Amino acid sequence: MATEGGDPTRIMVAVNESTIKGYPHPSISSKGAFEWTLNKIIRSNTTGFKLLFIHVQVPDEDGFDDMDSMFASPDDFKSMKHRDKIRGLHLLEYFVNQCHKIGVACEAWVKKGDPKEIICYEVNRVHPDFLVVGSRGLGPFQKVFVGTVSEFCTKHADCPVIAIKRSAAQTPQDPADD
């Protein structure tokens, strides 16, 4: 399914880490959206597509979440930034490795900020043919407190958006967990 000039169809896939297992494990929703894209869109046409993975890290509000003290040296901040970058790269490595195993071209990058804003910004910058996001399937009450990246992207991204809900069998006891 390549575009007119023979260029592959570019699919941006927003991925995040598991809140249950942490880095480098992908969230249930991210992994499900990725697998759905492979099984339902790409299928056996591995040369007709290029996957563009984006992971957005949410910065700590105060920068001290992993520290025992309110005092920190400049080296402590450098160490935290380096650790966060490495964690994001390990997450993306999972998806890139899967693509290389089956021969699908891909790119991956990490950004920092509000995931819904950054994903929409990156859609505008990169111009994928469409965006795939996982959805936890939160109810209206949970959406008020947790918010949903998939819903925001569906309304604001400048390309078609496919939100993939995880199956009931994959839903943890607390649906906010992923």
C-alpha positions as CSV (number, residue, x, y, z in Angstrom):
1,M,0.0,0.0,0.0
2,A,2.6,2.5,-1.1
3,T,1.7,6.1,-2.1
4,E,1.8,7.3,-5.7
5,G,5.6,7.7,-6.1
6,G,6.2,4.3,-4.6
7,D,6.9,5.7,-1.2
8,P,5.7,3.6,1.7
9,T,2.6,4.5,3.7
10,R,3.9,6.2,6.8
11,I,2.2,5.2,10.1
12,M,3.0,7.1,13.3
13,V,2.5,4.9,16.3
14,A,2.5,6.6,19.7
15,V,3.9,4.3,22.4
16,N,4.4,4.5,26.1
17,E,5.8,2.4,29.0
18,S,3.8,0.1,31.2
19,T,2.6,1.6,34.5
20,I,2.6,-1.8,36.0
21,K,5.9,-3.2,34.8
22,G,7.7,0.1,34.0
23,Y,10.6,0.5,31.6
24,P,11.5,-1.0,29.2
25,H,8.2,-2.8,29.0
26,P,5.6,-1.3,26.6
27,S,2.1,-0.6,27.9
28,I,-0.7,-3.0,27.2
29,S,-2.3,-0.4,25.0
30,S,0.9,0.4,23.0
31,K,1.7,-3.2,22.4
32,G,-1.9,-3.9,21.4
33,A,-2.0,-0.9,19.0
34,F,1.4,-2.0,17.4
35,E,0.3,-5.6,17.0
36,W,-3.1,-4.5,15.6
37,T,-1.2,-2.4,13.0
38,L,1.0,-5.3,12.0
39,N,-1.9,-7.8,11.8
40,K,-4.6,-5.6,10.2
41,I,-2.8,-3.0,8.2
42,I,0.7,-4.2,7.2
43,R,-0.1,-7.9,7.1
44,S,2.5,-9.4,4.7
45,N,3.1,-6.1,2.8
46,T,6.2,-5.2,4.9
47,T,7.8,-3.1,2.1
48,G,4.7,-0.9,1.6
49,F,4.8,0.7,5.1
50,K,7.1,2.6,7.3
51,L,6.4,2.9,11.1
52,L,7.3,6.0,12.9
53,F,7.4,5.4,16.7
54,I,7.1,8.3,19.1
55,H,7.5,8.1,22.8
56,V,6.8,11.2,24.9
57,Q,8.3,11.3,28.4
58,V,6.4,13.4,30.9
59,P,9.0,15.4,32.9
60,D,8.8,15.3,36.7
61,E,7.1,18.4,38.1
62,D,9.8,19.0,40.7
63,G,12.7,16.8,39.4
64,F,13.1,15.2,42.8
65,D,10.8,12.1,42.5
66,D,13.7,9.6,42.7
67,M,15.8,11.5,45.2
68,D,15.9,11.2,49.0
69,S,16.9,14.8,49.6
70,M,15.7,18.3,48.7
71,F,19.3,19.2,47.9
72,A,20.8,18.1,44.6
73,S,24.0,18.8,42.7
74,P,24.2,19.6,39.0
75,D,25.5,16.1,38.5
76,D,22.3,14.7,40.1
77,F,20.2,16.4,37.4
78,K,22.5,15.2,34.7
79,S,22.3,11.7,36.0
80,M,18.4,11.9,36.1
81,K,18.2,13.2,32.5
82,H,20.6,10.6,31.3
83,R,18.7,7.8,33.0
84,D,15.3,9.0,31.6
85,K,16.8,9.2,28.1
86,I,18.1,5.6,28.4
87,R,14.8,4.3,29.7
88,G,13.0,5.9,26.7
89,L,15.5,4.4,24.3
90,H,15.0,0.9,25.8
91,L,11.3,1.2,25.3
92,L,11.6,2.1,21.6
93,E,14.2,-0.6,21.2
94,Y,11.4,-3.2,21.7
95,F,9.4,-1.8,18.8
96,V,12.3,-1.3,16.5
97,N,13.6,-4.8,17.1
98,Q,10.1,-6.3,16.3
99,C,10.0,-4.3,13.0
100,H,13.5,-5.5,12.0
101,K,12.6,-9.1,12.7
102,I,9.8,-8.9,10.1
103,G,11.4,-6.5,7.7
104,V,9.2,-3.3,8.3
105,A,11.1,0.0,7.9
106,C,10.8,2.2,10.9
107,E,12.1,5.2,12.8
108,A,11.8,6.0,16.5
109,W,12.4,9.0,18.7
110,V,11.8,10.3,22.2
111,K,10.4,13.7,23.1
112,K,9.6,15.4,26.5
113,G,6.4,17.2,27.5
114,D,2.7,16.7,27.5
115,P,2.1,13.5,25.4
116,K,-1.1,14.7,23.7
117,E,0.4,18.1,22.7
118,I,3.7,16.6,21.6
119,I,2.1,13.9,19.6
120,C,-0.1,16.4,17.7
121,Y,3.0,18.7,17.2
122,E,5.0,15.8,15.8
123,V,2.1,14.8,13.5
124,N,2.2,18.4,12.1
125,R,6.0,18.2,11.8
126,V,6.4,14.7,10.2
127,H,3.1,14.5,8.2
128,P,2.4,10.7,8.6
129,D,-0.4,9.2,6.5
130,F,-2.2,8.3,9.8
131,L,-1.6,8.0,13.5
132,V,-2.2,4.9,15.6
133,V,-2.7,5.2,19.4
134,G,-3.6,2.7,22.0
135,S,-6.6,3.4,24.2
136,R,-7.2,2.1,27.7
137,G,-11.0,2.3,27.3
138,L,-11.5,4.5,30.4
139,G,-15.0,5.4,31.5
140,P,-16.2,9.0,31.7
141,F,-15.4,9.3,35.4
142,Q,-11.8,8.1,35.0
143,K,-11.3,10.3,31.9
144,V,-11.9,13.4,34.1
145,F,-9.1,12.5,36.4
146,V,-6.7,10.7,34.1
147,G,-7.4,12.3,30.7
148,T,-7.0,10.5,27.5
149,V,-4.3,11.1,24.9
150,S,-6.1,9.0,22.3
151,E,-9.3,11.1,22.6
152,F,-7.3,14.4,22.3
153,C,-5.3,13.1,19.3
154,T,-8.5,12.0,17.6
155,K,-9.9,15.5,17.8
156,H,-6.7,17.5,17.2
157,A,-4.2,15.6,15.1
158,D,-4.0,16.8,11.5
159,C,-4.2,13.3,10.0
160,P,-6.6,10.4,10.3
161,V,-6.3,8.7,13.8
162,I,-7.0,5.1,14.7
163,A,-7.5,4.5,18.4
164,I,-7.1,0.8,19.3
165,K,-8.9,-0.2,22.5
166,R,-7.3,-3.1,24.4
167,S,-9.4,-6.2,24.8
168,A,-11.3,-7.0,27.9
169,A,-9.0,-9.9,28.6
170,Q,-6.0,-7.4,28.7
171,T,-7.7,-5.0,31.1
172,P,-6.1,-4.9,34.5
173,Q,-8.2,-4.7,37.7
174,D,-7.7,-0.9,37.7
175,P,-8.3,0.2,34.1
176,A,-6.0,3.2,34.7
177,D,-3.1,0.7,34.9
178,D,-1.6,-0.1,31.6
